[in-house]
Amino acid sequence: MAKSLSDKKRQANPRRGLITAFLIYGTMVVGLLGYFVVFPESMTESTQAEAARTQTLTKPVRYEAVIANWNRYRNKDARADAR
């Protein structure tokens, strides 16, 4: 009788592992689906090329502002040195 119980335990362990893995995977899938149902605006409709183009359009403006500020700062120093 003891031998038949150990055989049943050996068969139950792989099944238990498969069921646990399936439950974890199912929970992850349901969680992701629920996230995108609750927060649909987080999904972007633009492509990566559009995002890159927008980013490159804004960067030169920032650099131009930094250069303009640096020129103002140097002009103030030059005027102070001239006095």
PABA-643465 format. One line per field, with one value per residue: residue in three letters; x, y, z of N, C-alpha, C in turn. Coordinates in nm, 3 decimals, padded with zeros to 5 digits. Example, Ala and Ser with C-alpha at 12.3 -4.5 7.8 and 13.67 -1.06 7.14 Angstrom:
2
res ALA / SER
n_X 01.319 / 01.285
n_Y -00.569 / -00.225
n_Z 00.780 / 00.708
ca_X 01.230 / 01.367
ca_Y -00.450 / -00.106
ca_Z 00.780 / 00.714
c_X 01.320 / 01.290
c_Y -00.330 / 00.003
c_Z 00.780 / 00.787
END
This chain:
83
res MET / ALA / LYS / SER / LEU / SER / ASP / LYS / LYS / ARG / GLN / ALA / ASN / PRO / ARG / ARG / GLY / LEU / ILE / THR / ALA / PHE / LEU / ILE / TYR / GLY / THR / MET / VAL / VAL / GLY / LEU / LEU / GLY / TYR / PHE / VAL / VAL / PHE / PRO / GLU / SER / MET / THR / GLU / SER / THR / GLN / ALA / GLU / ALA / ALA / ARG / THR / GLN / THR / LEU / THR / LYS / PRO / VAL / ARG / TYR / GLU / ALA / VAL / ILE / ALA / ASN / TRP / ASN / ARG / TYR / ARG / ASN / LYS / ASP / ALA / ARG / ALA / ASP / ALA / ARG
n_X 00.081 / 00.196 / 00.374 / 00.215 / 00.110 / 00.336 / 00.390 / 00.171 / 00.222 / 00.457 / 00.356 / 00.184 / 00.343 / 00.472 / 00.237 / 00.133 / 00.329 / 00.299 / 00.038 / 00.071 / 00.255 / 00.095 / -00.110 / 00.035 / 00.128 / -00.120 / -00.225 / -00.047 / -00.101 / -00.373 / -00.349 / -00.196 / -00.372 / -00.585 / -00.459 / -00.420 / -00.681 / -00.778 / -00.602 / -00.604 / -00.498 / -00.228 / -00.123 / 00.043 / -00.024 / 00.146 / 00.433 / 00.772 / 00.939 / 00.807 / 00.816 / 01.092 / 01.143 / 01.003 / 01.148 / 01.400 / 01.333 / 01.286 / 01.527 / 01.737 / 01.637 / 01.663 / 01.943 / 02.009 / 01.904 / 02.070 / 02.315 / 02.256 / 02.215 / 02.472 / 02.619 / 02.510 / 02.598 / 02.879 / 02.900 / 02.824 / 03.036 / 03.245 / 03.178 / 03.196 / 03.469 / 03.573 / 03.523
n_Y -00.119 / 00.124 / 00.165 / 00.224 / 00.472 / 00.637 / 00.634 / 00.774 / 01.023 / 01.096 / 01.131 / 01.343 / 01.565 / 01.673 / 01.749 / 01.936 / 02.131 / 02.209 / 02.310 / 02.523 / 02.682 / 02.743 / 02.891 / 03.114 / 03.222 / 03.273 / 03.464 / 03.674 / 03.738 / 03.811 / 04.027 / 04.210 / 04.253 / 04.367 / 04.600 / 04.743 / 04.781 / 04.945 / 05.165 / 05.297 / 05.515 / 05.511 / 05.360 / 05.425 / 05.579 / 05.669 / 05.624 / 05.498 / 05.646 / 05.891 / 05.980 / 06.008 / 06.207 / 06.422 / 06.455 / 06.531 / 06.772 / 06.935 / 06.943 / 07.113 / 07.369 / 07.388 / 07.380 / 07.612 / 07.802 / 07.766 / 07.846 / 08.111 / 08.211 / 08.171 / 08.346 / 08.592 / 08.594 / 08.599 / 08.845 / 09.020 / 08.981 / 09.075 / 09.343 / 09.417 / 09.378 / 09.571 / 09.808
n_Z 00.000 / 00.074 / -00.130 / -00.354 / -00.281 / -00.287 / -00.559 / -00.656 / -00.543 / -00.679 / -00.936 / -00.893 / -00.834 / -01.080 / -01.213 / -01.036 / -01.054 / -01.323 / -01.319 / -01.141 / -01.286 / -01.509 / -01.385 / -01.291 / -01.534 / -01.659 / -01.481 / -01.524 / -01.794 / -01.782 / -01.609 / -01.763 / -01.979 / -01.839 / -01.749 / -01.989 / -02.058 / -01.857 / -01.871 / -02.147 / -02.284 / -02.256 / -02.454 / -02.742 / -03.057 / -03.244 / -03.454 / -03.415 / -03.574 / -03.603 / -03.340 / -03.306 / -03.493 / -03.382 / -03.150 / -03.249 / -03.359 / -03.140 / -02.998 / -03.126 / -03.069 / -02.794 / -02.771 / -02.910 / -02.737 / -02.516 / -02.624 / -02.682 / -02.422 / -02.318 / -02.480 / -02.399 / -02.134 / -02.172 / -02.303 / -02.098 / -01.920 / -02.079 / -02.102 / -01.836 / -01.790 / -01.958 / -01.832
ca_X 00.000 / 00.282 / 00.436 / 00.119 / 00.098 / 00.452 / 00.372 / 00.075 / 00.290 / 00.548 / 00.276 / 00.119 / 00.439 / 00.480 / 00.108 / 00.122 / 00.417 / 00.237 / -00.077 / 00.124 / 00.310 / -00.018 / -00.177 / 00.120 / 00.123 / -00.255 / -00.237 / 00.028 / -00.174 / -00.495 / -00.306 / -00.160 / -00.495 / -00.657 / -00.388 / -00.446 / -00.823 / -00.794 / -00.522 / -00.586 / -00.425 / -00.084 / -00.083 / 00.064 / -00.059 / 00.253 / 00.542 / 00.900 / 00.996 / 00.743 / 00.869 / 01.231 / 01.138 / 00.961 / 01.259 / 01.507 / 01.287 / 01.293 / 01.663 / 01.811 / 01.586 / 01.727 / 02.083 / 02.016 / 01.880 / 02.192 / 02.416 / 02.216 / 02.243 / 02.617 / 02.664 / 02.474 / 02.688 / 03.011 / 02.891 / 02.823 / 03.174 / 03.330 / 03.146 / 03.250 / 03.614 / 03.605 / 03.509
ca_Y 00.000 / 00.240 / 00.184 / 00.287 / 00.613 / 00.710 / 00.650 / 00.883 / 01.149 / 01.128 / 01.179 / 01.469 / 01.675 / 01.742 / 01.813 / 02.054 / 02.232 / 02.260 / 02.392 / 02.647 / 02.763 / 02.792 / 02.996 / 03.233 / 03.277 / 03.327 / 03.586 / 03.780 / 03.777 / 03.883 / 04.155 / 04.300 / 04.291 / 04.460 / 04.727 / 04.816 / 04.819 / 05.056 / 05.278 / 05.286 / 05.629 / 05.487 / 05.298 / 05.532 / 05.547 / 05.718 / 05.529 / 05.541 / 05.748 / 06.017 / 06.021 / 06.052 / 06.334 / 06.523 / 06.477 / 06.606 / 06.908 / 07.013 / 06.955 / 07.231 / 07.487 / 07.390 / 07.416 / 07.753 / 07.880 / 07.758 / 07.929 / 08.251 / 08.246 / 08.180 / 08.471 / 08.703 / 08.588 / 08.646 / 08.989 / 09.089 / 08.975 / 09.162 / 09.482 / 09.441 / 09.388 / 09.694 / 09.925
ca_Z 00.000 / 00.081 / -00.261 / -00.443 / -00.242 / -00.335 / -00.703 / -00.676 / -00.509 / -00.789 / -01.048 / -00.855 / -00.833 / -01.209 / -01.241 / -00.951 / -01.113 / -01.445 / -01.281 / -01.084 / -01.396 / -01.587 / -01.307 / -01.292 / -01.670 / -01.678 / -01.402 / -01.592 / -01.915 / -01.741 / -01.553 / -01.873 / -02.050 / -01.751 / -01.748 / -02.113 / -02.059 / -01.763 / -01.916 / -02.293 / -02.340 / -02.250 / -02.581 / -02.839 / -03.194 / -03.331 / -03.479 / -03.359 / -03.662 / -03.568 / -03.210 / -03.327 / -03.565 / -03.285 / -03.058 / -03.316 / -03.382 / -03.016 / -02.946 / -03.168 / -03.000 / -02.662 / -02.787 / -02.947 / -02.616 / -02.434 / -02.690 / -02.662 / -02.282 / -02.301 / -02.544 / -02.309 / -02.020 / -02.216 / -02.330 / -01.969 / -01.870 / -02.160 / -02.064 / -01.701 / -01.803 / -02.030 / -01.742
c_X 00.086 / 00.345 / 00.340 / 00.099 / 00.216 / 00.446 / 00.276 / 00.138 / 00.385 / 00.472 / 00.213 / 00.216 / 00.453 / 00.348 / 00.093 / 00.210 / 00.358 / 00.118 / -00.031 / 00.179 / 00.198 / -00.091 / -00.096 / 00.115 / -00.013 / -00.276 / -00.164 / -00.047 / -00.298 / -00.458 / -00.269 / -00.282 / -00.576 / -00.591 / -00.421 / -00.594 / -00.844 / -00.721 / -00.500 / -00.504 / -00.274 / -00.034 / -00.073 / 00.026 / 00.049 / 00.361 / 00.670 / 00.962 / 00.936 / 00.797 / 01.011 / 01.233 / 01.098 / 01.075 / 01.369 / 01.462 / 01.300 / 01.436 / 01.737 / 01.764 / 01.651 / 01.873 / 02.099 / 01.994 / 02.004 / 02.300 / 02.384 / 02.244 / 02.394 / 02.671 / 02.629 / 02.567 / 02.827 / 03.010 / 02.891 / 02.964 / 03.265 / 03.303 / 03.202 / 03.401 / 03.655 / 03.597 / 03.628
c_Y 00.126 / 00.270 / 00.255 / 00.435 / 00.694 / 00.730 / 00.764 / 01.019 / 01.192 / 01.182 / 01.315 / 01.587 / 01.744 / 01.811 / 01.941 / 02.166 / 02.292 / 02.350 / 02.525 / 02.739 / 02.822 / 02.904 / 03.125 / 03.301 / 03.341 / 03.456 / 03.701 / 03.830 / 03.857 / 04.019 / 04.255 / 04.344 / 04.391 / 04.596 / 04.809 / 04.850 / 04.941 / 05.180 / 05.273 / 05.400 / 05.608 / 05.418 / 05.409 / 05.486 / 05.594 / 05.612 / 05.581 / 05.650 / 05.885 / 06.069 / 06.073 / 06.187 / 06.447 / 06.556 / 06.559 / 06.748 / 06.993 / 07.032 / 07.079 / 07.359 / 07.498 / 07.435 / 07.562 / 07.842 / 07.879 / 07.847 / 08.077 / 08.295 / 08.260 / 08.308 / 08.592 / 08.710 / 08.640 / 08.795 / 09.069 / 09.092 / 09.070 / 09.308 / 09.516 / 09.455 / 09.518 / 09.815 / 09.941
c_Z 00.000 / -00.053 / -00.357 / -00.408 / -00.293 / -00.487 / -00.733 / -00.645 / -00.621 / -00.909 / -01.018 / -00.861 / -00.968 / -01.246 / -01.161 / -01.006 / -01.239 / -01.414 / -01.224 / -01.192 / -01.481 / -01.515 / -01.306 / -01.428 / -01.698 / -01.602 / -01.468 / -01.716 / -01.879 / -01.683 / -01.662 / -01.952 / -01.967 / -01.747 / -01.873 / -02.128 / -01.971 / -01.812 / -02.067 / -02.352 / -02.334 / -02.376 / -02.685 / -02.978 / -03.291 / -03.347 / -03.416 / -03.444 / -03.631 / -03.435 / -03.224 / -03.398 / -03.470 / -03.191 / -03.124 / -03.345 / -03.256 / -02.967 / -02.997 / -03.100 / -02.863 / -02.674 / -02.826 / -02.826 / -02.526 / -02.493 / -02.671 / -02.519 / -02.259 / -02.364 / -02.458 / -02.189 / -02.057 / -02.245 / -02.201 / -01.910 / -01.947 / -02.126 / -01.927 / -01.706 / -01.870 / -01.937 / -01.657
END
